[in-house]
């Protein structure tokens, strides 16, 4: 999960979020792999599934996205919060 918050940890105005969320979406699309799934969850948050990565690899990949954001937008009045969690693959319930 990736969330944009103000430097004061509060939700920024809709105008600010609209401007930067599009930029973050482009960074995610460019920085993640073709099979990864990205969705805009709400006004300030993206959620994604990074296929075939372990927890450490996912943190590294998202760290690159974070670095790209701060390099591209050093004047941004936002902070990026990234939360990475492993999910277990759901096995189908097959009955014989």
Secondary structure, DSSP 8 states (H G I E B T S, - for coil): -EEEEETTSS---HHHHHHHHHHHHHHHHHHS-TT-EEEEEETTEEEEE-TT--HHHHHHHHHHHHHHHHHHTTT-SEEEEE--------------
